[in-house]
């Protein structure tokens, strides 16, 4: 197992995904500055219960999986406000967690191997084309930054397509975690397609 500081969110990120956050809580200001300075990751986990902002007497309940992220850009809007952009790295299982320094949760995690590259099956080309159309529309409209996706756009790969759709869809946290931890990226994309067509 690997120790990892945790950042619980109502909506998280998957490998290669883009996550933008406004950081204003003291506990996270310190965490982000350290991670950026030392080029170390932190873990994003989905909240099963509780709120993103610390409330006295509240103990959040976390889902059993998450994704490590690396800070790619940081902007100090004010002394106590950071705008940051992070990129998802690796999925992990969360075996245990407890309160740590300054109120930042600390997890013991087991990292999951990266997805194998799998081509898009014919029956899933339709759902892939929907994502491709959204990217092309954003390119034409000059609104790619709003898509929150990093190039290259790997529309030929099941895992990449499934992950971007999972990030974009209004899925419940438990469903998101179940899909993101599916080891077969083609099956993960089938699950996303079933949700979209349901």
C-alpha positions in Angstrom: 0.0 0.0 0.0 1.1 3.6 -0.6 0.3 6.6 1.6 -1.4 9.4 -0.3 -3.0 12.7 0.9 -6.7 12.8 -0.2 -9.0 15.5 -1.6 -12.6 14.4 -1.4 -14.9 15.8 -4.0 -18.6 15.4 -5.1 -17.2 14.8 -8.7 -13.7 13.6 -9.3 -11.5 12.8 -12.3 -10.1 9.8 -14.1 -6.7 9.1 -15.7 -5.7 11.8 -18.3 -8.7 13.9 -17.3 -8.6 17.6 -16.4 -9.6 18.9 -13.0 -9.9 22.6 -12.2 -10.3 23.6 -8.6 -10.5 26.8 -6.6 -8.6 26.3 -3.3 -9.4 28.5 -0.3 -9.4 26.2 2.7 -6.2 26.5 4.8 -5.7 22.7 4.9 -5.8 22.5 1.1 -3.8 25.6 0.4 -0.9 24.0 2.3 -1.4 20.7 0.5 -1.5 22.1 -3.0 1.5 24.4 -2.4 3.5 21.4 -1.2 2.4 19.1 -4.0 3.2 21.8 -6.6 6.6 22.6 -5.0 7.7 18.9 -4.6 6.0 17.6 -7.8 4.1 15.0 -5.8 0.6 13.8 -6.4 -2.5 13.8 -4.2 -5.5 11.6 -4.4 -9.0 12.6 -5.5 -11.8 10.5 -4.1 -15.6 10.7 -4.5 -17.6 11.6 -1.4 -20.2 9.0 -0.4 -21.4 11.2 2.4 -20.5 14.7 3.7 -19.5 17.9 2.1 -16.4 19.2 0.3 -15.9 22.1 2.7 -15.0 21.1 6.2 -17.9 21.4 8.7 -17.4 21.1 12.5 -18.3 17.7 13.8 -18.8 16.2 10.3 -16.9 13.1 9.3 -17.0 12.5 5.6 -17.5 9.0 4.2 -15.5 8.2 1.1 -16.0 5.8 -1.8 -13.5 3.0 -2.0 -11.6 4.2 -5.1 -10.1 7.3 -6.6 -7.5 8.7 -8.9 -4.2 10.4 -8.2 -3.6 13.8 -9.8 -0.6 16.0 -10.6 -0.8 19.8 -10.4 -0.1 21.2 -13.9 -0.9 24.9 -13.3 -1.4 27.1 -10.3 -2.5 30.8 -10.1 -2.6 32.8 -6.9 -5.7 34.9 -7.4 -5.5 36.2 -3.8 -3.2 35.3 -0.9 -5.9 32.8 0.3 -7.3 31.7 -3.1 -5.6 29.5 -5.6 -6.9 28.5 -9.1 -5.3 25.2 -10.0 -5.5 22.8 -12.9 -4.6 19.1 -12.4 -4.3 16.0 -14.6 -5.5 12.6 -13.6 -2.8 10.0 -13.4 -3.6 6.6 -11.9 -6.7 4.9 -10.4 -6.4 3.4 -7.0 -8.3 1.4 -4.4 -8.7 3.1 -1.1 -8.0 0.6 1.6 -8.0 2.9 4.6 -8.1 6.6 5.5 -7.9 8.8 8.6 -7.5 12.5 9.5 -4.1 13.8 9.0 -2.1 17.0 9.4 -4.1 20.2 9.3 -7.3 18.2 8.6 -6.2 16.7 5.3 -7.3 13.1 5.0 -4.6 10.5 4.5 -5.2 7.3 2.6 -3.6 4.0 2.2 -4.0 3.1 -1.5 -3.3 0.3 -4.0 -2.7 1.6 -7.5 -4.3 -0.1 -10.4 -2.5 -0.8 -13.6 -3.1 1.5 -16.6 -5.7 0.5 -19.1 -4.6 -1.5 -22.1 -5.3 0.2 -25.4 -8.4 -1.3 -26.9 -9.9 -0.2 -30.2 -13.6 0.9 -30.3 -15.9 -2.1 -31.1 -18.3 -1.4 -34.0 -21.3 -1.5 -31.7 -19.8 1.3 -29.6 -18.8 3.6 -32.4 -22.0 5.6 -32.0 -21.3 6.7 -28.5 -17.7 7.4 -29.4 -19.0 9.6 -32.3 -21.0 11.6 -29.9 -17.9 12.6 -28.0 -16.1 13.2 -31.2 -18.9 15.5 -32.4 -18.7 17.5 -29.1 -14.9 18.0 -29.5 -15.3 19.1 -33.2 -18.1 21.5 -32.2 -15.9 23.0 -29.5 -13.0 23.3 -31.9 -15.2 25.1 -34.4 -16.7 27.4 -31.8 -13.4 28.1 -30.1 -14.6 26.7 -26.8 -12.2 23.8 -26.3 -11.2 25.1 -22.8 -14.7 24.6 -21.6 -14.5 20.9 -22.5 -11.8 20.4 -19.9 -10.0 17.7 -21.9 -6.3 17.4 -22.7 -5.2 16.7 -26.3 -4.4 14.3 -27.9 -8.1 13.2 -28.2 -7.8 9.5 -28.2 -11.1 8.7 -29.9 -9.8 5.3 -31.1 -9.3 4.0 -27.5 -12.0 2.5 -25.4 -10.5 3.6 -22.0 -9.9 7.2 -23.0 -13.4 7.6 -24.4 -15.1 5.9 -21.5 -13.2 8.0 -19.0 -14.1 11.3 -20.6 -17.7 10.4 -20.8 -17.8 9.2 -17.2 -16.3 12.6 -16.1 -18.9 14.5 -18.2 -22.1 12.6 -17.3 -24.3 13.3 -14.2 -23.7 9.8 -12.7 -24.2 9.0 -9.0 -20.9 8.6 -7.2 -21.4 4.9 -6.6 -22.0 4.3 -10.3 -19.0 6.4 -11.3 -16.7 4.5 -9.0 -18.1 1.1 -10.3 -17.5 2.1 -13.9 -14.1 3.7 -13.4 -12.8 0.6 -11.6 -14.0 -1.8 -14.3 -10.7 -3.4 -15.4 -11.8 -4.0 -19.1 -12.0 -0.6 -20.8 -14.3 -2.0 -23.6 -16.7 -3.2 -20.9 -16.5 0.2 -19.2 -17.5 1.9 -22.4 -20.4 -0.6 -22.8 -21.6 0.4 -19.3 -21.4 4.1 -20.3 -23.3 3.4 -23.5 -26.0 1.4 -21.6 -26.4 4.4 -19.2 -26.7 6.8 -22.1 -29.2 4.6 -23.9 -31.2 3.8 -20.8 
